[in-house]
Amino acid sequence: MTSSGVKATSWYTLAAASSYPIGTIIYIPYFKDKPNGGWFVVQDRGGSIKNNKLDVYMDTHSGAIQFGRKSLECYVYM
């Protein structure tokens, strides 16, 4: 469950700092060929997520580890 009260969904859910309100829509071109077309919604928070960092929800821990950390271009739509 996310801090917004909904279940986290792969290719949809982002965790972000409180400077991004819950419900903020963010486009990440890197993911344009994925099932979501690159569009995500901020649905969660994270204690170590600060500033302009985002956490993309993935179905598996191993998938998240394999993806790792990346600096990606993002566009915020409110």
Residue pairs with C-beta under 8 A, 6 or more apart in sequence:
1 7
1 8
2 8
2 13
2 15
2 43
2 44
3 22
3 43
3 44
3 45
4 22
4 23
4 43
4 44
6 43
8 43
8 44
8 57
9 57
10 57
10 58
10 59
11 31
11 34
11 35
11 36
11 40
12 36
12 40
12 41
12 43
12 57
13 40
13 41
13 43
13 44
13 56
13 57
14 26
14 40
14 41
14 42
14 43
14 44
14 54
14 55
14 56
14 57
15 42
15 43
15 44
15 45
15 46
15 49
15 54
15 55
15 57
16 24
16 26
16 42
16 44
16 45
16 46
16 49
16 53
16 54
16 55
17 45
17 49
17 50
17 51
17 52
17 53
18 45
19 51
20 26
20 42
20 76
21 42
21 78
22 42
22 43
23 41
23 42
23 43
24 41
24 42
24 76
24 77
24 78
25 39
25 40
25 41
25 42
25 76
25 77
25 78
26 39
26 40
26 41
26 42
26 54
26 74
26 75
26 76
26 77
27 38
27 39
27 40
27 74
27 75
27 77
28 38
28 40
28 54
28 56
28 72
28 73
28 74
28 75
29 38
29 72
29 73
29 75
30 38
30 70
30 72
30 73
31 37
31 38
31 40
31 56
32 38
40 54
40 56
44 55
44 57
46 55
49 55
52 74
54 74
56 67
58 64
58 67
